[in-house]
């Protein structure tokens, strides 16, 4: 178990996907996402394994939730700066977490 204080150190925010393209270098099919997190965080890049449920055209304009304060990781040639969050389902694979209503990009999750 983690302490509540541990959870409070995880910074999560909403963002809008502004570009999505296949990551040709990935061994497991993935997309390179460019996400706008508003004035507070700016634009960030992420590599996400979402190809089973989402086409690139379906992703652009979609709001998502991401972890902001993990250190960047190089994934299949991409500097992944944030971790896009999704529920992992046996039936559906990765299903993106997103707000029910449009909120400002960069809104904190708490």
Buried (B, 14 or more C-beta within 10 A) or exposed (E): EEEEEEEEEEBBBBBBBBBBEEBEEBEEEBBBBBBBBBEEBEBBBBBBBBBEEBEBEEBBEBBBBBBBEEEEEEBBEBEBBBBBBBEEEEEEBBBBBBEEEEBEBBBEBE
